[in-house]
Amino acid sequence: MKNQKNVLDVDRITEIRDSLGSVVLAGLFERYLKEGDSLLDNLSNSEISKEPLKDVIAEVHKVAGSAAVLGTIEMHAKLQLIETVGKSEGSENIRMALNELEPVWLRTKSSLHKLGFVIS
């Protein structure tokens, strides 16, 4: 549990589970995992450099919102940083920030599975 402390807000997730139920929470996380996987796939695509930066930032923003609501705090923080870098510094520095996203996403997914918040 100690390793997950900076990755997940377990109290927030527990609160959502208590309010909505385990099945609904699992469904929300399943959708979130699909969003995150899709984002990572899109960002790793070599064609992404041809996308307008504002479209990339919009996709990052969408997943950041889900991360905030669902209590995946490390992922939310990293996505916020990427969004800020993309808006203020442009495309050069955003590539470096994006490279740091995959390990955060893998930790998030692993933590969700280990703590039983994701069924499949």
Buried (B, 14 or more C-beta within 10 A) or exposed (E): EEEBEEBBBBEBBBEBBEEEEEEEBBEBBEEBBEBBEEBBEBBEEEEBEEBEBEEBBEBBBEBBEBBBEBBBBBBBBBBBBBBEBBEEEEEEEBEEBBEEBEEBBEBBBEBBBBBEBBEE
